[in-house]
Amino acid sequence: MKRIGIAFFYHESHSFTPMITELEQFENEAYLLGKDIIDHYRGTKTEVGGFIDYLTGSKEEIEIVPLLCASAVPSGVVTKETFEKIEKDMIGSIQDNLPLDGLLLALHGAMVVDGLPDPEEKMLENIRETIGNNIPIATTLDLHANISEKMVTYTPMHFGFKTYPHIDMYEQGLAAANAICNCLFENKQYQAAFIRLPMLLPSLNMRTETGPMKKMIDLAKEAENIKGVDNVSIFGGFPYADTASSSASLIVVGTDKKTMGEVAEKLAREYWGLKKEFLVHLPSAKEGLKIALSRRNKKPIVLADISDNPLSCGSGDTTELLRMMLRNKVDQALFGGLYDPESIKRCQEAGEGKTVELELGGKVTPEFGLPIRVEAKVITLSDGVFYNSGPFNQHLKVDLKATAHIVVDKLDIVLIGRPMSANDPEMFRHLGIDPTKKKILALKVKNHFRAAFDPLIEEVIYVDAPGVSTNNLTTLEYKNIIRPIWPLDNAIYLEGE
């Protein structure tokens, strides 16, 4: 009987937002120990769901050892106290369950902790010290991970998502579990070839259905057919994390060191050659709304407020786009979700069907738009709990900590009790709203929402309203990234490309 531990420590951290991430944010999303992990993630299309299904369905004699799962919605830098608490619990859960024969660990790869340059690297180091060098570890990583060289020395087995929107988290969980089993039952010895590229890329044009990232993922999949190469991960990096590891990179996992190195070098050259295709110019909120209003669409048009997308660590409460829509008296439209627990409380006090005066949004980052004073009718109140129905994190429970559906003039607005991207239609359906009945959907999203919404909509207009997750990286004051880096130091690379 082989004892394989499963664990999950996941956060994408933004270095340029005033928000911080504390233990409460992890407890709001997921903070689980022991068998509660199995109950929570079994049947979900997540990395941990993949771990569980593969190990359960294996013909080999395997005991799943659930350790710790901690996850929080992307936000600001994690406090040192919070990280140390979770890491202590993680190491403690491993120590309490020794001996282990293998470990499956789901990470993001772009966590930032106050005073700690690379927390995931540090945690892998501490796990290695706890279990020794002979126990295989396999990780799953987000496509937007920032990878350090040292992470690859602690284990060569890293499996990055190949889709954005991320709808293959489950499949990468299966791949990581398969690799662990290959080590334990077939004595397979994996190695890794890692290359970091001096590119800091905005993530908007990293969709894997079209564009430059699709080209790279297609090349990665082709390379996996080469003998001696088992897996290729292309990482776009997360540009809002100001660390020395922040950049694009790639990892080739396999058994033939020479071949893997050649594949990595070839892919790196291709990646570098595509860098300019990742840069796009976006309309302002005013310009984007004007375009949407000019359309004669039969299905909804989405105005994607990417600069305040919570899954890019936006506060979820900026008001520029909302102000434009109210000023233009836009009807047959839906705006959401706007993070505003204070306004939700006032709606609850007033009750459904009542009219209430509110100051909407603008409370967390007022520099990107002050609160908007309105008179609103309360339509529906909810506890904010629903289950995702779309491909992204399918079947996973979401708890928004209360929601309110209000109408201002003729505009439907959904208020939410914690920052969360509108990535699944159930955010609106659980309130009785059918988003397909609207002409315009103004959503605080980037790309993940497209997995569920693309079949329902006619067009997406990305707008770059003010917000911490702007598409224009030149407005951010980096202190820790390794320079020179493209495109911030564009002139360095113009000659001899």
C-alpha positions in Angstrom: 0.0 0.0 0.0 1.5 3.3 -1.1 0.5 6.4 1.0 0.1 9.5 -1.2 -0.6 12.9 0.4 -2.7 15.5 -1.3 -2.6 19.2 -0.5 -3.5 22.6 -1.9 -2.2 26.1 -1.1 -3.4 28.6 -3.7 -3.2 32.3 -4.0 -2.5 34.8 -6.7 -1.1 38.0 -5.2 -1.1 41.6 -6.4 1.8 43.8 -5.3 0.2 47.1 -6.3 -3.2 47.1 -4.5 -3.9 48.5 -1.0 -5.8 45.4 -0.2 -4.1 42.7 1.9 -4.9 39.0 2.2 -5.4 37.7 5.7 -6.4 34.3 7.2 -10.1 35.3 7.0 -9.9 35.4 3.1 -8.7 31.8 3.1 -11.4 30.7 5.6 -14.0 32.4 3.4 -12.9 30.4 0.3 -11.4 27.1 1.6 -9.4 26.1 4.7 -9.7 22.3 5.1 -7.9 19.6 7.0 -8.0 15.8 6.7 -11.1 14.0 5.2 -13.0 17.3 4.8 -10.8 17.8 1.7 -12.2 14.7 0.1 -15.8 15.7 0.9 -15.3 19.2 -0.5 -13.4 18.4 -3.7 -14.6 15.0 -4.8 -16.6 15.4 -8.0 -15.3 18.9 -8.8 -13.3 19.7 -12.0 -10.4 21.0 -9.9 -6.8 19.9 -9.5 -7.7 18.3 -6.2 -10.7 16.6 -7.8 -8.3 15.2 -10.3 -5.9 13.9 -7.6 -8.8 12.2 -5.8 -10.3 10.6 -8.9 -7.0 9.3 -10.3 -5.8 7.8 -7.1 -9.3 6.3 -6.3 -9.5 4.8 -9.8 -6.0 3.4 -9.9 -5.5 -0.3 -10.1 -2.6 0.0 -7.7 -2.9 -0.3 -3.9 -3.0 3.4 -2.9 -4.1 5.1 0.3 -5.1 8.8 -0.2 -3.8 10.9 2.7 -5.6 14.3 2.7 -3.4 16.9 4.4 -4.4 20.6 4.1 -6.2 22.7 1.5 -6.0 26.5 1.8 -7.3 28.8 -1.0 -8.2 32.5 -1.2 -9.6 34.6 -4.0 -6.8 36.6 -5.7 -6.1 39.9 -3.9 -3.3 41.8 -2.3 -0.1 40.5 -0.7 -0.6 37.8 1.9 0.4 38.9 5.4 3.5 37.1 6.8 1.4 35.9 9.8 -1.2 34.3 7.5 1.4 32.5 5.4 3.3 31.3 8.5 0.1 30.0 10.0 -0.9 28.1 6.9 2.6 26.8 6.3 2.9 25.6 9.9 -0.4 23.7 9.5 0.8 22.3 6.2 4.1 21.0 7.6 2.3 19.8 10.7 -0.2 17.8 8.7 2.6 16.2 6.8 4.5 15.4 9.9 1.4 13.9 11.6 0.9 11.6 8.6 4.4 10.3 8.0 5.5 8.1 6.4 4.4 9.2 3.0 5.4 7.6 -0.3 4.5 10.5 -2.5 3.0 14.0 -2.4 0.6 15.8 -4.8 0.5 19.6 -4.2 -1.7 22.1 -6.0 -0.1 25.6 -6.1 -0.7 28.7 -8.0 2.8 29.9 -8.6 2.2 33.7 -8.1 1.8 34.1 -4.4 3.5 37.1 -2.8 4.0 37.3 1.0 5.0 40.5 2.9 8.7 40.3 3.5 9.1 36.9 1.7 10.3 37.0 -1.9 9.1 33.6 -3.1 6.8 31.9 -0.6 6.0 28.8 -2.7 9.7 28.1 -3.2 10.3 28.4 0.5 7.4 26.1 1.3 8.7 23.5 -1.2 12.1 23.8 0.6 10.5 23.2 4.0 8.5 20.3 2.7 11.6 18.7 1.3 13.3 19.1 4.7 10.3 17.4 6.3 9.9 14.4 4.0 13.5 14.0 2.7 14.8 14.0 -0.9 13.6 10.5 -1.9 9.8 11.0 -1.8 8.5 12.2 -5.2 6.5 15.4 -5.3 4.4 16.6 -8.2 2.7 20.0 -8.4 0.0 21.6 -10.5 0.6 25.2 -11.4 -1.5 28.0 -12.9 -0.7 29.1 -16.4 0.1 32.5 -14.9 2.6 31.2 -12.5 6.0 32.9 -11.9 8.5 30.1 -11.6 11.9 30.3 -10.0 14.9 28.1 -10.8 14.9 26.7 -7.2 11.4 25.4 -7.5 12.5 23.0 -10.2 15.4 21.7 -8.0 12.9 20.6 -5.3 11.0 18.5 -7.8 11.1 18.3 -11.6 7.4 17.3 -11.8 5.4 20.5 -12.5 2.2 20.5 -14.5 0.9 23.8 -15.7 -2.6 24.5 -17.0 -2.8 24.5 -20.7 -6.0 26.5 -21.0 -7.1 30.0 -20.3 -9.9 30.2 -19.3 -8.6 27.5 -17.0 -10.8 24.5 -17.8 -8.1 21.8 -17.6 -7.3 22.1 -13.9 -8.8 18.6 -13.4 -6.8 17.1 -16.3 -3.5 18.5 -14.9 -4.4 17.0 -11.5 -4.8 13.7 -13.3 -1.4 14.2 -15.0 0.4 15.0 -11.8 -1.2 12.0 -10.1 -0.2 9.8 -13.0 3.4 11.0 -12.8 3.6 10.2 -9.0 2.3 6.7 -9.7 4.8 6.2 -12.5 7.6 7.0 -10.0 6.2 4.7 -7.3 5.1 1.7 -9.3 7.3 1.9 -12.5 10.4 3.5 -11.0 10.3 6.2 -13.6 12.9 8.9 -13.0 11.7 12.4 -14.3 13.9 15.4 -15.0 13.1 18.9 -16.0 14.4 21.6 -18.4 13.5 25.1 -17.3 13.9 28.4 -19.1 12.9 31.8 -17.8 12.4 34.5 -20.5 12.9 38.3 -19.9 9.3 39.0 -20.8 6.6 40.5 -18.5 3.4 40.0 -20.5 -0.1 41.4 -19.8 -2.5 38.4 -19.6 -5.4 39.7 -21.6 -4.2 38.2 -24.9 -3.3 34.9 -23.4 -6.5 33.1 -24.3 -5.6 29.6 -25.5 -8.4 29.3 -28.1 -6.8 32.0 -30.3 -3.8 34.2 -30.5 -0.1 33.8 -29.5 -0.7 31.6 -26.4 -2.7 29.2 -28.5 0.3 28.9 -30.8 2.6 28.2 -27.9 0.2 25.6 -26.4 -0.1 23.9 -29.7 3.7 23.7 -30.0 3.9 22.3 -26.4 1.4 19.6 -27.2 3.3 18.6 -30.4 6.5 18.4 -28.3 4.9 16.0 -25.9 4.9 13.4 -28.8 8.7 13.4 -28.9 10.3 10.4 -27.2 11.7 11.3 -23.9 9.4 14.3 -23.4 6.3 13.7 -21.1 4.9 17.1 -20.4 5.5 20.7 -21.5 4.1 23.7 -19.6 4.1 27.2 -21.0 3.7 29.9 -18.3 2.6 33.4 -19.1 3.6 34.7 -15.7 1.6 37.1 -13.5 2.7 40.7 -14.1 1.0 42.2 -11.0 3.3 40.3 -8.7 6.5 42.4 -8.2 9.1 39.6 -7.6 12.4 38.5 -9.0 10.5 35.4 -10.5 7.9 37.5 -12.3 8.2 36.7 -16.0 7.2 34.2 -18.7 8.8 30.8 -18.6 8.5 27.2 -19.6 9.2 23.7 -18.2 9.8 20.5 -20.1 9.3 17.3 -18.0 10.6 14.0 -19.2 13.4 11.4 -19.1 15.8 12.3 -21.9 17.8 15.3 -20.7 19.4 16.1 -24.0 16.1 16.0 -26.0 14.3 18.0 -23.3 16.9 20.7 -23.4 16.6 21.0 -27.2 12.9 21.2 -27.0 13.0 23.9 -24.3 15.4 26.0 -26.3 13.3 25.7 -29.5 10.1 26.6 -27.6 11.8 29.6 -25.9 12.9 31.0 -29.3 9.3 30.6 -30.6 7.9 32.3 -27.4 10.3 35.2 -27.7 9.3 35.7 -31.3 5.6 36.0 -30.5 6.0 38.6 -27.6 4.6 41.6 -29.5 1.4 39.7 -30.2 0.6 39.8 -26.5 0.3 43.6 -26.5 -3.2 45.1 -27.2 -4.7 48.6 -27.0 -8.1 48.8 -25.3 -10.8 51.5 -25.4 -11.7 53.5 -22.3 -14.9 52.8 -20.4 -16.6 55.7 -22.2 -15.4 54.5 -25.6 -16.3 50.9 -25.0 -19.8 51.8 -23.9 -20.3 53.9 -27.0 -19.3 51.0 -29.2 -21.7 48.6 -27.3 -24.6 51.1 -27.7 -24.0 51.3 -31.4 -24.4 47.6 -32.0 -27.6 46.0 -33.2 -27.1 42.7 -31.3 -29.5 39.9 -30.9 -27.6 38.3 -28.0 -25.9 40.2 -25.1 -22.7 42.1 -25.6 -20.2 42.0 -22.7 -18.3 45.0 -21.5 -15.4 43.4 -19.7 -14.1 45.8 -17.0 -10.7 44.0 -16.9 -8.8 46.5 -14.8 -11.1 45.7 -11.8 -11.4 42.0 -12.4 -11.2 40.3 -8.9 -9.4 37.2 -10.3 -6.7 39.6 -11.3 -6.8 41.0 -7.8 -9.0 44.0 -8.5 -11.1 45.3 -5.6 -14.3 44.7 -7.5 -15.7 48.1 -6.5 -14.4 50.7 -9.0 -17.2 52.9 -10.4 -16.0 54.4 -13.7 -18.0 52.0 -16.0 -21.0 52.0 -13.7 -21.0 55.9 -13.7 -20.9 56.0 -17.5 -23.9 53.6 -17.8 -26.0 55.5 -15.3 -25.1 58.8 -16.9 -26.3 57.4 -20.3 -29.4 55.9 -18.7 -28.6 52.5 -20.2 -31.5 50.0 -20.0 -31.8 46.3 -20.8 -28.4 46.0 -19.1 -26.9 44.2 -16.1 -23.9 45.4 -14.1 -22.1 43.0 -11.7 -20.9 41.9 -9.4 -20.1 45.1 -7.5 -18.3 44.4 -4.2 -20.2 46.5 -1.6 -21.2 44.8 1.7 -22.1 48.2 3.2 -24.8 48.7 0.5 -26.0 45.1 0.8 -26.6 45.7 4.6 -28.7 48.7 3.8 -30.7 46.7 1.3 -31.3 44.0 3.9 -32.4 46.6 6.4 -34.9 48.0 3.9 -36.1 44.7 2.6 -37.2 43.4 -0.9 -39.5 45.7 -2.8 -38.4 48.8 -0.9 -36.5 51.9 -2.2 -33.2 52.8 -0.5 -30.6 55.5 -0.9 -27.1 54.0 -1.4 -23.6 55.1 -2.1 -22.4 52.4 -4.6 -18.8 51.2 -4.8 -15.7 53.3 -4.6 -14.9 52.4 -1.0 -11.8 50.2 -1.3 -10.0 52.1 -4.1 -11.7 55.5 -4.4 -8.8 56.8 -6.5 -10.3 54.8 -9.3 -13.8 56.3 -8.9 -15.7 57.7 -5.9 -18.9 56.2 -4.6 -22.0 56.9 -6.7 -25.1 58.2 -4.7 -28.3 56.6 -6.1 -31.8 55.8 -5.2 -32.3 52.0 -5.8 -35.2 49.6 -5.6 -34.3 46.3 -3.8 -35.5 43.4 -6.0 -34.0 40.3 -4.4 -31.8 39.4 -1.5 -29.8 36.2 -1.1 -27.2 34.6 1.1 -24.9 34.5 -2.0 -24.3 30.8 -2.2 -24.5 29.0 -5.5 -22.7 26.2 -7.4 -20.8 26.8 -10.7 -22.5 25.3 -13.7 -20.0 26.3 -16.3 -16.7 24.6 -17.2 -14.5 26.8 -15.0 -14.4 25.2 -11.5 -17.5 23.3 -12.4 -19.7 22.1 -9.5 -17.6 24.1 -7.0 -19.5 25.9 -4.2 -19.2 29.7 -4.3 -20.1 31.8 -1.3 -20.4 35.5 -2.0 -21.3 36.4 1.6 -24.7 37.8 0.6 -25.9 39.4 -2.6 -28.5 42.0 -3.6 -30.2 42.6 -6.9 -31.1 46.3 -7.2 -32.4 48.5 -10.0 -31.3 52.1 -10.4 -33.3 53.9 -13.1 -33.6 51.0 -15.5 -30.2 49.4 -14.9 -30.0 46.0 -13.1 -27.1 45.9 -10.6 -25.9 42.9 -8.6 -24.1 43.7 -5.3 -21.8 41.0 -3.8 -20.4 40.6 -0.3 -16.9 39.7 -1.3 -14.8 40.4 -4.4 -15.5 37.7 -7.0 -15.3 37.7 -10.8 -18.6 37.1 -12.6 -17.2 34.0 -14.2 -20.4 31.9 -14.0 -24.0 32.8 -15.0 -25.1 31.3 -11.6 -23.9 34.5 -10.0 -27.0 36.1 -11.6 -29.3 33.1 -12.0 -29.4 32.4 -8.3 -31.0 35.8 -7.9 -33.6 35.0 -10.6 -31.8 37.1 -13.3 -31.4 35.6 -16.8 -28.4 37.3 -18.3 -29.3 36.2 -21.8 -32.3 38.5 -21.7 -30.1 41.6 -21.5 -28.6 43.6 -24.4 -25.5 44.6 -22.4 -23.7 42.8 -19.6 -21.1 44.9 -17.8 -19.0 42.4 -15.9 -15.9 42.7 -13.7 -14.0 39.9 -15.5 -11.1 39.2 -17.8 -11.1 35.8 -19.7 -12.3 33.1 -17.3 -15.9 34.1 -17.8 -15.8 33.2 -21.5 -15.8 29.4 -20.7 -19.4 29.7 -19.5 -20.6 32.9 -21.2 -19.3 32.6 -24.8 -22.2 30.3 -25.9 -24.7 32.9 -24.4 -23.2 36.2 -25.9 -22.6 37.8 -29.2 -19.4 39.9 -28.5 -16.9 40.9 -25.9 -15.6 44.5 -25.7 -12.7 44.7 -23.3 -12.4 48.1 -21.6 -9.4 49.5 -19.6 -11.2 51.6 -17.1 -9.1 52.8 -14.1 -8.1 50.0 -11.8 -5.1 48.2 -10.2 -5.2 45.4 -12.8 -4.7 47.7 -15.8 -3.6 46.3 -19.1 -0.9 49.0 -19.3 1.9 47.7 -17.2 4.0 50.8 -17.7 1.9 52.6 -15.1 3.0 50.2 -12.3 6.1 51.1 -10.2 8.1 47.9 -10.2 10.9 47.5 -7.6 11.8 43.8 -7.5 11.5 42.4 -11.1 14.8 41.5 -12.8 15.7 44.2 -15.4 16.0 44.6 -18.2 12.7 43.0 -19.2 10.4 43.4 -22.2 8.3 45.4 -22.9 9.2 47.8 -20.0 12.7 48.1 -21.3 11.7 47.8 -24.9 14.6 49.7 -26.3 17.1 47.2 -24.9 15.7 44.5 -27.1 15.0 46.4 -30.3 18.4 45.7 -31.9 19.2 42.2 -32.9 15.9 40.6 -32.1 
